[in-house]
Amino acid sequence: MTTAFTHARVLTAHGWRDDLAVLVEDGRITALLPNGHAAVHAAQAEDLAGALLVPGFIDVQVNGGGGALFNAAPTVEAIRTIGAAHRRFGTTGFLPTLISDSMEVMRAALAAVEQAFEEGVPGLLGIHLEGPYLAPARKGVHDPKWFHAPGEEELALLCAPHRGVRLLTLAPERVPHETIARLAAAGVLVNAGHTAADHATTRAALAAGVRGFTHLFNAMTPFGSREPGVVGAALDDPGSWCGLIVDGCHVHPASLRAAIAAKPRGKMLLVTDAMPPVGAADPSYVLNGETITVKDGICRTADGVLAGSALDMASAVRNAVQLLGLPLDEAVRMASSYPADFLGLGASHGRIAVGCRADLVVMDADCRVQHSWIGGVAMQEPALPK
């Protein structure tokens, strides 16, 4: 059966269109046709009554949601819970993210992702390992007791054949650049993050295979006049991607606007760095044995250290418009098309275009999500907690 999504304001690759229907069959977009076309009338109609129809959001850094923290429960059920929580806010593709932990937990997380693919958990695209090959000087909320350089056993595990995308954040001054090249050659996407590297070291790591930067500005050497640092290397490099946490706290809006202006279009992507309170009634969670409570929408430790975020992707898009002054279509692309390109999935995800997966989100002009579909299947989520 073909479904026709009609009477929506559709974000296409060429901008907004008010006159097109999106036809979906077997989980793929098969055509974009005028609403009055005969093929549209012959299909099962999904009348969207003037709402916005956009590509589903893709979050490459999501630690938790729905009360679940991937580190605390590296299981299929936790992945399922996190995905369901974030779908309420338009995320139809995600990488469950494991911050620095023991080798035992890493193995469990990798195994859980493989099993979740077997079970068809909706929206799962792979895994993001944020650490443990990081710099103590830029540890953030990570526990430095887990920090080390990867040994041969770990490299064999990381480079082994796997399903989906495997993203690894590391500090390039802590890992030999030959190792970075080996990881990249094995299909691992390598990001720089939680790093005290200087500009020259970062440039060499980019040449070795670093693909992007995890939460630009946060937990890395800043942009200086005589030492450009990691931030300077990121902004000066046209080929790499940068994740941005746009919550009004992690990075000042002026810094974000300057960074976006410095990079070629398409190289900045929105991330949430979300923690368990997203989509959950409980505003608190435990990380590294410490209870962290969300206050004024911000997650901090008792010492004031930022501990992930309570951000959802719909809010990130809204903030990109309201705080940064971006057009809504560009903010949506930063949450969909550009992350898909970063992950190497641009031909199949992140766009409303013929041949792409029907990962779709309906929202109003204020970015309030009304419905979502993954592979053409409507996602029915429980009501948000009061």
N, C-alpha and C positions, 0 to 999 in steps of 0.2 A: 504494500500500500504506500502510495506517495502522499506525503503531508505537505501542504502549502501554508507557510506562515505569511499571512496577508495583512494589509492595512497597518503596517508599521513604518517607523522611520528607521531605515536599515543603514548600518554603517558598512559600506562596501570598501574595497581597496581604493576606490576613487572618491570617497567621501560619502556624505549622507544622501540617501535617496528615499523619497516619499512615495514613489510610484511602482516599486518592485515588490514582488512576492518571492520568497525563498522556498524552493522545492527541495524536499528531503526524502531520500529513499535508502533503505538499508544502512542507515547511520551516516550517510554522506550527503553533501549538498550537490544536487544534480543539475540545478538551473536557477538562474535569477531572471524572472520574466515579469512583464507588466501585469498588474493585478487583474486586468481584464482578459488575459490570454486564456485560450481554450484549455490548455493543460492545467492552468490554475483552477479553473472551474471544475475540472474532472477529478481533482485531488481532494483528499480530506482536508478541510479548511481548519486552520488555527488562526482565528481573527484576533489580532492584537490591539485593535481599537486605538491606533495612533501612538502606542507606546514605542520606546526605543528598543530595537533589536540589535545586539552587539555580539561580537565574538566572546565566548566564555573566557574568563580571566585565568591566567596561569601564574601560579605562585611558586617560585623556585626556592623559597626559604620559609618554611612553616614548621616550627618546632612542636606546636600543639594546637589544640582546639577542642571544644566540647568537653572540657575537663580533663582531657588526656594529654600527657606529655610523652613524646616518643622515647626520650631517654629513660623515663621511669617504667615504660611498658613497651619495649621494642617488639611488638606483636602485630599480627594481622588485624586484630580487633581494634587496637589503638589507631592504626592507619585508617581503618574504616570510619572510626569515630571522628578523627581529625578531618577527613575528607567531607563527611556529612555536615560537620559544623561550618566549614568554610563555603560549602555550596550555597548555604543560605545567603551568602554575600557575593555570589557570582563566580566563585572559583570553581572551574570545571576541570582544571588540570593542576597537579601539585607534586612537589617533591617533599615528602616527609623528611625533616632535617634533624640529624643527630649531632648534638654538640659534643665536645671532647669527652671521652669516656674510656672505659677499659676495653681491651681487645675482645673480651667475652661479650660485652654489650654490642660492640661493632659487628661481631659475627652474627649475633641474634638479629640485629636490625637488618643486615643484608639478607639473611635467610627469610625474615618476615616479609620483606619487599618481594622476593622471589615467589613466596607462597601467595601473597596478595595478588600478584599478577595471575597466578594459577586460578585463584578464586574470582577473578574479574572485578576487583574492587573498583568502583567507578572513579574516574579521574586520575588514577595513579599513573604517573609518568616516569618514576624512578626514585632515586634517593639522593639526598645532599648530606655528605659527611663534612661537617664544619669542624675541622680538627681531626685528630689531636696534634697535628704537626704545626703548632702555633708558637708565638713568641710570648714569653712571660711578661715582657714589658707592655704588651698590648692585649692582655688576657681578657679584658672585659669581665663578664660574669663566668667565664670558663674556669674550671678548676685546674690550675697548672700542674697538679700532681700527675696528670695524664699526658703532659706534653713530652714529646720525644721525636727523634727522627725515625722515619719508617725503616724497619728491617726487611730482610729478604722475604720472610714469611708473610709479612703484611703486604708487601708489594705484589707478591704472587696472588694474594687474596683480592686486592684491589684491581689487578689487571686481568683477573679471570673472566671468562665469558659470562655475561649477565643480561637480564632483560631490562629494557628501558634505559633511561639516562642515568649515568653515575657522575655526580658532581662532587668534587673534593676541594674544600678550601684549606689552604696551607699558607704558612709564612715563607716566602721564597728565600729568605736568608737562613732558614732552618733546614732546608731540603736541597741536596745537590741538584744543580740544574740538569744534570744527566738523568736524574730520577724524574724530574718534571717531564723531560722529553719522552722518557719511557712510558710514563702514565698517559701522556697525550697520544702516543702511538698506539696504545692499547684501547683507545676510545674513551678514556676518562676525561671529562671536562675539568680543567684545573683553574681555580680562582685564587687570587691573592687576597688575604684577609687576616686580621688579627696579627699584624706584622709591624716590626720595627725597621724594616728594610730602608735603605737609602734609595735615591733615584736611580743610580747606576745599577744596583742589584736588581731593582724592579724591572728596568729595561732589559737586562740580560734574561730575566725570567720570562718576560714576554716573548723574547726571541726563542726561548727554549720550549714554549708551548702554553704559557698562561693565557687563558681565554678571556678572563674578566676579573672583576673586583667585587668582593662581598661587602655589602652595605658601605658604599663609598663614604669617606670622611670618618666613619666610626671605627675605632680600634686599628688605626694605621697612622703612619707618620704624615703630618700635615704638609700643605703646600707653603713653602717659604721662598723668600726672595733669592737666596743663594743656594739653598738645598730644596729642590722641588718635592722631594719625598715621594711616597707612594701615590698620594693624591695628584701631584704634578705629573707623574708618569702616566697615571690613568687618563688624565684629561688631555695629555699631549699625544696619546696613542690613538689613531683613528680606527684601528681594527678591533679593539676590545670593547666589551660590554661592562656596564656598571649597574649594580643594584642600588636603589635608593629607598630609604625608609622615609616616607612623607607623612609624618604624624605631627609636625609642628614642634617636636621636642628633640628628636635624634640629631637633626641638622637644621640650621636656620634657613628659612625660605630663601633669603638672598644668596646664600651659598649654593643652594640647589639650583636656583635660576642661573647663576653664573656657570655652574657645572654643565647644565643642560645646553647652554649656549655654546660651550667650548667643544662639545663632542658632535660628530656627525649625527644627523637625525637617524633614529632607529637604534642607537647604542645605549640608551638609558632605559632601564626597566624598573617598574615598581615591584617592591617586595614587602611583605608584612613583618617577617621575623616574629611571627605570632606565637603566643604562649597559650596555655590551656584556658584562660578566661574567655577567649573569643568563642561566642556561641554557647557559653555556659552561665549558669546562675551564680556560681561561686567566683568571686573576684580574686581569690588567692590560689596559690599553688606552691609546691615545695620543689626547690632546685638546689642541688648540692647540700641537702640537709637544712636549708634555710627557707622559712616561709616568706613568700613574696606576695604583696597585696597590690592590686591596681588602685591607684589614686589619681583622680582627674584624668583617667584614660592612659596613665603611664605606669609601666612596671619598673619598680626600683627595689634594690636591696635596702636593708636597714642603713647601710652606709651611703646610700644615694647612687649606687652604680646602676645604670640601666640594665635591665634583665629581660631582653627581648621586648616585645610590645604587646599591646592589646588591640592592635590594628587589624582590621579586615580589609579585603581588597576593594570593596565598593567604597569604603571610607578613604582609602588611599587615592582612588580615582577622584573622588569628590575634593579631597584636599589638594590634589594637583591642579584642579581648576580654581578653587577658592584661594589657596595660599600662594600658588605659583603663577596664576594667571594664564594657564594653558587652555587652549580650546578643548572642549570635551572630547572631540574625536581623537586628538593627540594623546590625551590622558588615557583613553581606552586602549589605544594602540600600545602604550607603555605597559599596560596590564595584560596584553593579549598577543598581538603580533610580534612585538619586540622580544618578549620572553621566549616565544616559540622559535624565533630565529636564533636566539642565543643557544637554545637547547638543540639546534639542528633539526627542528620539527616544523619549520616554516612552510613546507610544501603541504602539510597535512593538518596543521593546527593554527589557531590564533587568527583566522580570517574567515569572513563570510564570502567564500569564493567557490566556484564549481570545483569539485574534487576533494574539498576539505571535509574533515569530520564535522558533523553537525553538533558541535559544542556551542550552544547558544544561550544567551541571557536576555531576558526582557526586563527592562527597568524604566523608571520614570526619569524626568529631567533632573531630579535631585539625586540620582544614582541609588534610589531605593529599589532593590531587586525584587521582582514579582514572581518570576519563574525561571527555571534553567533546564536545559537538556544536555545530556552527554551522549554522544553518538546517536542523536536523534531520540533518545529515551528520556521522557519527562522524569525529573527528579522530584520526588515528593518528600519534603523534609518536615520533621515535627516543628511545631510552633517554637519561636524563640522563647527562652526562659524569661519570666517576669523579673 
